[in-house]
Amino acid sequence: MISVAVMGYGTVGSGVVEIIEKNKKEVGEKSKDEVGVKYILDLREFPGDPYEDKVIHDFDIIANDPEVDIVVEAMGGIDIAYKYTKGALLKGKSVCTSNKAVVAEHGPELLQIARENNCSYLFEASVGGGIPILRPLNTSFTGEHIEEITGILNGTTNYMLTKMDEEGREYDDVLKEAQDKGYAERNPEADVCGHDACRKIAILTSLGSGKTVYYKDIRTEGITQIDKKDFEYAKKLNGSIKLLGLSRDVDGKILAIVAPFIVSDKSPLYAVRGVFNAIMVKGNMVGNTMFYGQGAGKLATASAIVADIVDCALNKGKTIDCTWKSEKAQMVDDREKVFEYFVRVKKDAFAELSECLGIREKITIDTADDEIGFVSAAVSEDKFFEAKDKYSNSMINYIRILDTEN
């Protein structure tokens, strides 16, 4: 018998319990042992819930019960979730989680503790919800040198940008709709400012490179400055706007960024609409592969956690090792980050700014008489931001352009 304790009985935690109990036969067959939920840790009571008899309020009960083999951390937040995760691993109990914040902040340490205590720390559900991406990076691509990872990693912002693109609506309007539908939180900062996507690309890059990439070292820009005119210009470029997490190997160093990009209609990412996510992984031998699906949701995320539970059950008493090591990756600086930029500028500054950055293409739209858009030459980030600071009163907006081959 494999006994599981679930910490956090919210959306994801309740989904894990539901899958284990309803699919008990399938989970047991794949685990080669019966799997059951012994405890549900939460601050709340759940009168009338079919599993209310399993609810406890003291983590020490889980930590000190030798029958508990696997702990699911679905609490959210960082401090308490980290403390309980570490405590469980130190007791030799494997931990499965969807908590991207803890993984991004403490991943290397927790993986090392798992190795030292003959258990596993698995976090497939922390990136992409139900999309299987971390396991392939850790196993299927072991013969590859990962050259690039590019992804639409946040369903909320992709939903909002899709609405702005297809319906010509403004940012504030689609944000309110996303909140009303439950896609965006009342405080949407983690999504719209890019923090959620940043943690995910940090985790993906750490697995892809085998070295630690800290999310705090990644330039992160959100979508709050995007308006419907930006989409009019993007259409002129045969593209659309997506919030992307991108990491790229540059001569052994890592270029990583989260920002809005204009994506060409020739890219597979162009067609990813609504709340869906997609992640492209480029290996030096296999070339481009893409993983697509629902990036969030109760049962999609819980399904990924249950898959990790099965892996832990099959490897009870052993560590499922991970390509992610504690050595810190060397990051490229802004002189080595080169992009083409789409720039909107007031007419009176167009000549000077386009000369400063170089110009590949000039663009105008009918709804903007007082400004001009243009695509710059390929320039480094430091040069671009120097120009942005110099022309801060004249530059209306800017968006990077994704390479057409991606």
VOGU-3710 file (C-alpha; in Angstrom, 3 decimals, decimal comma):
1> misvavmgyg> 0,000/0,000/0,000  1,298/3,445/-0,999  -0,041/6,079/1,385  -0,348/9,663/0,156  -0,803/12,852/2,149  -2,218/15,873/0,317  -1,286/19,298/1,702  -3,806/21,902/0,571  -7,374/20,970/-0,296  -8,117/23,721/-2,764
11> tvgsgvveii> -8,615/23,407/-6,504  -5,541/21,332/-7,290  -5,376/19,331/-4,054  -9,008/18,276/-4,290  -8,389/17,301/-7,914  -5,542/15,008/-6,863  -7,749/13,287/-4,271  -10,552/12,937/-6,819  -8,306/11,290/-9,407  -6,673/8,900/-6,930
21> eknkkevgek> -10,010/7,790/-5,506  -12,037/7,652/-8,736  -9,247/6,089/-10,814  -8,002/3,837/-8,010  -7,829/0,773/-10,267  -5,841/2,510/-13,031  -3,509/4,309/-10,607  -2,904/1,100/-8,679  -2,142/-0,942/-11,796  0,356/1,636/-13,047
31> skdevgvkyi> 1,943/1,969/-9,601  2,087/-1,813/-9,152  0,609/-1,265/-5,690  -2,566/0,123/-4,184  -2,443/3,908/-3,767  -4,649/5,689/-1,259  -4,976/9,101/0,367  -4,377/8,832/4,125  -4,342/12,512/5,116  -5,567/15,847/3,781
41> ldlrefpgdp> -3,828/18,772/5,468  -5,696/22,083/5,476  -6,522/24,915/7,860  -10,223/24,550/7,112  -12,873/22,002/7,955  -14,892/20,384/5,173  -18,213/19,233/6,665  -20,100/16,998/4,270  -17,086/16,369/2,051  -16,748/12,672/1,158
51> yedkvihdfd> -13,181/12,714/2,496  -13,703/14,873/5,596  -12,511/12,037/7,842  -9,035/12,360/6,303  -8,679/16,097/7,080  -6,010/17,075/9,617  -4,481/20,401/10,652  -1,026/19,448/11,941  1,857/18,786/9,550  3,742/16,827/12,213
61> iiandpevdi> 1,165/14,031/11,903  2,289/13,554/8,297  5,984/14,009/9,025  6,006/11,489/11,850  3,837/8,806/10,242  6,136/6,142/8,755  3,284/4,839/6,595  3,161/8,050/4,527  5,294/7,466/1,433  4,382/10,424/-0,776
71> vveamggidi> 3,349/13,982/0,028  1,530/16,253/-2,418  2,210/19,954/-1,872  -0,707/21,932/-3,325  -0,769/24,722/-0,765  0,502/27,633/-2,847  2,654/30,410/-1,482  6,311/29,980/-0,615  7,339/30,037/3,042  5,101/27,399/4,655
81> aykytkgall> 5,014/25,275/1,505  8,832/25,273/1,397  9,091/24,471/5,114  6,717/21,507/4,877  8,251/20,238/1,632  11,721/20,301/3,131  10,433/18,626/6,283  8,835/15,804/4,312  11,953/15,201/2,190  14,172/15,116/5,274
91> kgksvctsnk> 11,925/12,302/6,548  12,503/10,373/3,306  9,038/11,056/1,914  8,823/11,916/-1,791  7,098/15,185/-2,624  5,072/16,017/-5,754  4,036/19,610/-6,343  2,502/22,136/-8,716  4,018/25,060/-6,799  6,174/26,887/-9,346
101> avvaehgpel> 7,148/29,576/-6,834  8,794/27,085/-4,463  10,400/25,139/-7,314  11,862/28,290/-8,895  13,113/29,639/-5,561  14,332/26,464/-3,849  14,504/23,751/-6,525  18,238/22,926/-6,355  18,234/22,675/-2,556  15,131/20,466/-2,424
111> lqiarenncs> 16,431/18,181/-5,173  19,665/17,734/-3,235  17,795/16,933/-0,005  15,778/14,318/-1,905  18,998/12,710/-3,185  20,437/12,582/0,319  17,304/10,925/1,724  16,567/8,363/-1,022  13,328/9,969/-2,120  12,195/12,204/-4,975
121> ylfeasvggg> 11,092/15,773/-5,556  8,909/15,934/-8,664  7,169/18,995/-10,105  5,775/18,192/-13,542  2,611/20,192/-12,785  4,537/23,386/-11,967  4,943/24,266/-15,662  2,220/23,844/-18,224  -0,411/22,268/-15,969  -1,417/19,063/-17,705
131> ipilrplnts> 1,104/19,445/-20,563  3,870/16,860/-20,143  7,039/18,920/-20,607  9,398/18,515/-17,624  9,539/14,729/-17,846  10,485/14,827/-21,559  13,176/17,423/-20,806  14,540/15,188/-18,049  14,388/11,923/-19,997  13,440/12,048/-23,673
141> ftgehieeit> 15,924/14,809/-24,546  18,896/13,387/-22,635  20,788/12,864/-25,904  20,172/16,430/-27,033  21,883/19,739/-26,493  18,934/22,070/-25,861  19,478/25,177/-27,947  16,264/27,042/-27,251  12,996/26,905/-25,325  10,195/29,290/-26,300
151> gilngttnym> 6,749/29,160/-24,775  3,354/30,700/-24,247  3,385/29,858/-20,555  0,459/31,774/-19,097  -3,130/31,055/-20,130  -4,574/34,240/-18,604  -2,441/36,597/-20,659  -2,852/34,502/-23,795  -6,622/34,668/-23,364  -6,469/38,450/-22,969
161> ltkmdeegre> -4,165/38,989/-25,938  -6,332/36,708/-28,098  -9,408/38,800/-27,261  -7,571/42,029/-28,048  -6,374/40,593/-31,352  -9,597/39,006/-32,563  -12,112/41,526/-31,235  -10,152/44,792/-31,288  -10,713/45,438/-27,586  -8,607/47,357/-25,081
171> yddvlkeaqd> -6,530/45,916/-22,249  -8,724/47,069/-19,332  -11,836/45,617/-20,957  -10,391/42,147/-21,553  -8,778/42,072/-18,108  -12,183/42,618/-16,502  -13,671/39,827/-18,628  -10,819/37,477/-17,679  -11,455/38,247/-14,012  -15,202/37,722/-14,385
181> kgyaernpea> -14,581/34,315/-15,986  -12,145/33,307/-13,262  -9,085/33,242/-15,535  -7,472/36,219/-13,783  -7,206/36,918/-10,071  -8,573/40,097/-8,505  -4,921/41,087/-8,239  -3,671/39,950/-11,658  -0,083/41,137/-11,243  1,540/37,681/-11,274
191> dvcghdacrk> 0,023/36,999/-14,693  -0,073/40,352/-16,484  3,349/41,522/-15,250  4,970/38,274/-16,395  6,043/36,879/-13,006  4,230/33,561/-13,497  5,798/33,006/-16,925  9,195/34,055/-15,570  9,227/31,340/-12,913  8,176/28,771/-15,498
201> iailtslgsg> 10,887/29,659/-18,028  13,437/29,618/-15,193  12,393/26,041/-14,312  12,363/24,934/-17,953  15,767/26,463/-18,622  17,277/24,924/-15,495  16,130/21,491/-16,650  17,134/22,108/-20,256  20,603/23,406/-19,422  21,252/21,285/-16,329
211> ktvyykdirt> 22,316/24,404/-14,412  20,389/26,713/-12,134  18,741/29,758/-13,697  17,249/32,071/-11,085  14,044/33,833/-12,095  15,279/37,053/-10,514  18,049/37,167/-13,143  15,566/37,141/-16,040  14,410/40,404/-17,609  10,637/40,336/-17,245
221> egitqidkkd> 8,107/42,593/-18,951  4,349/42,113/-18,929  1,443/43,072/-21,165  0,064/46,085/-19,291  1,336/48,551/-21,919  -0,154/46,695/-24,902  -3,141/48,381/-26,581  -5,321/47,590/-29,567  -3,241/49,784/-31,901  -0,295/47,471/-31,304
231> feyakklngs> -2,372/44,674/-32,797  -3,220/46,791/-35,841  0,478/47,238/-36,470  1,166/43,534/-35,801  -1,393/42,578/-38,453  0,515/44,726/-40,943  3,510/42,558/-40,143  1,460/39,369/-40,663  1,717/38,559/-36,991  0,138/38,740/-33,583
241> ikllglsrdv> 1,338/39,574/-30,076  2,122/36,861/-27,523  3,659/36,990/-24,068  6,593/34,601/-24,384  9,132/33,060/-22,091  12,276/32,508/-24,130  15,654/31,020/-23,288  18,488/30,394/-25,682  21,976/28,919/-25,425  24,491/31,507/-26,631
251> dgkilaivap> 27,967/29,983/-26,699  27,442/28,225/-23,385  25,717/31,146/-21,700  21,968/31,576/-21,239  19,854/34,312/-22,799  16,517/34,368/-20,996  13,651/36,839/-21,174  9,910/37,155/-20,607  8,213/39,825/-22,717  5,566/40,472/-25,362
261> fivsdksply> 6,753/39,471/-28,837  5,286/39,909/-32,302  5,001/36,352/-33,596  4,780/35,732/-37,338  1,886/33,744/-38,767  4,554/31,327/-40,009  5,310/30,268/-36,423  3,358/27,405/-34,786  2,989/29,655/-31,730  0,881/32,101/-33,757
271> avrgvfnaim> -2,074/29,698/-33,763  -2,091/29,157/-29,975  -5,234/30,977/-28,825  -7,308/31,488/-25,720  -6,217/29,922/-22,444  -4,010/27,325/-24,140  -0,259/27,072/-23,619  2,450/25,836/-25,961  6,144/25,185/-25,447  8,664/24,750/-28,249
281> vkgnmvgntm> 11,909/22,938/-27,478  14,739/23,036/-29,994  17,425/20,363/-29,735  20,584/20,429/-31,808  19,719/17,042/-33,318  15,937/16,665/-33,153  15,194/20,259/-34,184  11,927/21,888/-33,070  9,275/20,002/-31,091  6,141/21,562/-29,629
291> fygqgagkla> 4,059/20,647/-26,582  0,516/22,035/-26,561  -2,466/21,843/-24,257  -4,279/23,283/-21,270  -1,797/25,063/-19,070  -3,995/25,146/-15,988  -7,231/23,815/-14,537  -8,167/21,530/-11,696  -8,015/18,096/-13,282  -5,353/18,869/-15,898
301> tasaivadiv> -2,909/20,007/-13,214  -3,948/17,258/-10,801  -3,417/14,665/-13,529  0,223/15,757/-13,874  0,682/15,435/-10,103  -0,822/11,938/-10,081  1,606/10,939/-12,847  4,420/12,056/-10,535  2,872/10,060/-7,692  2,935/6,937/-9,862
311> dcalnkgkti> 6,619/7,540/-10,676  7,422/7,926/-6,979  5,497/4,753/-6,146  7,412/2,786/-8,772  10,689/4,110/-7,373  9,929/3,837/-3,659  13,131/4,074/-1,599  15,069/5,514/-4,543  15,662/8,954/-6,031  14,345/9,796/-9,481
321> dctwksekaq> 17,286/11,932/-10,486  17,003/15,205/-12,310  19,196/16,925/-14,883  18,905/20,172/-12,883  22,032/20,702/-10,767  22,916/23,460/-8,323  25,695/25,052/-10,408  24,555/28,512/-11,449  24,217/29,131/-15,187  26,151/32,017/-16,671
331> mvddrekvfe> 23,723/34,557/-18,124  24,377/36,783/-21,127  24,352/40,504/-20,474  22,373/43,114/-22,410  25,198/43,632/-24,914  24,723/40,034/-26,078  20,901/40,082/-26,309  20,033/41,032/-29,874  16,506/41,472/-31,222  14,619/43,370/-33,855
341> yfvrvkkdaf> 12,076/45,714/-32,272  8,762/47,078/-33,435  8,667/50,691/-32,247  5,843/53,246/-32,141  7,122/56,799/-32,085  5,743/60,323/-32,386  6,209/61,661/-35,886  8,584/64,444/-34,924  11,097/61,957/-33,485  10,826/59,286/-36,173
351> aelseclgir> 13,812/60,382/-38,255  16,203/60,596/-35,333  15,102/57,395/-33,593  14,997/55,299/-36,762  18,486/56,502/-37,633  19,674/55,630/-34,128  18,267/52,087/-34,192  18,309/51,396/-37,895  15,146/50,663/-39,828  14,039/47,544/-41,658
361> ekitidtadd> 10,438/48,543/-42,380  8,192/51,580/-41,841  4,532/50,965/-40,904  1,514/53,242/-40,636  -2,093/52,533/-39,670  -5,248/54,496/-40,421  -6,183/55,053/-36,769  -2,918/56,787/-35,800  -2,168/60,082/-37,589  0,257/61,404/-34,990
371> eigfvsaavs> 2,670/58,474/-34,857  4,715/56,138/-37,028  5,665/52,538/-36,469  8,828/50,900/-37,686  10,803/47,695/-37,347  14,345/48,353/-36,215  17,480/46,634/-37,353  18,763/43,881/-35,081  20,191/45,732/-32,093  21,472/44,807/-28,667
381> edkffeakdk> 19,338/45,388/-25,594  21,795/47,883/-24,119  21,760/49,974/-27,287  17,977/49,814/-27,522  17,365/50,884/-23,927  19,890/53,674/-24,244  17,818/55,006/-27,158  14,582/54,398/-25,247  15,833/56,511/-22,344  17,009/59,262/-24,677
391> ysnsminyir> 13,660/59,413/-26,506  11,452/58,562/-23,524  9,018/61,396/-24,306  8,650/60,341/-27,931  8,626/56,533/-27,873  5,020/55,367/-27,413  5,626/51,632/-27,167  7,959/48,865/-28,287  7,620/45,109/-28,790  10,355/42,636/-29,663
401> ildten> 9,973/40,515/-32,782  10,435/36,753/-32,599  12,777/35,298/-35,198  10,700/34,089/-38,157  12,212/30,587/-37,925  10,529/30,253/-34,530
//
